Amino acid sequence: MEIINRAKGTADGEVVAWNESESNVREEVLRRNAKAGYCNNEGGPPATGRIISMPANDKYRENYVKIFGHD
């Protein structure tokens, strides 16, 4: 319990006060989500969005037939 109390500190673990403006709260939420890796700093997806696929090779075709049973 002592560890939790020390982690909370004087602000009870919250960085944004209860009476902050909506824009400050939104900024803090985006900052926390970006820090956790859920999004980037602007609120977008963490990945670049580019999908790069490789052409199917012989090993891919063999595995496909093994898994699905048809060509």
Sequence and secondary structure as in RCSB ss.txt:
>XXXX:A:sequence
MEIINRAKGTADGEVVAWNESESNVREEVLRRNAKAGYCNNEGGPPATGRIISMPANDKYRENYVKIFGHD
>XXXX:A:secstr
 HHHHHHHGGGTT SS TT  HHHHHHHHHHHHHHHTSS TTSS SS          HHHHHHHHHHHS  
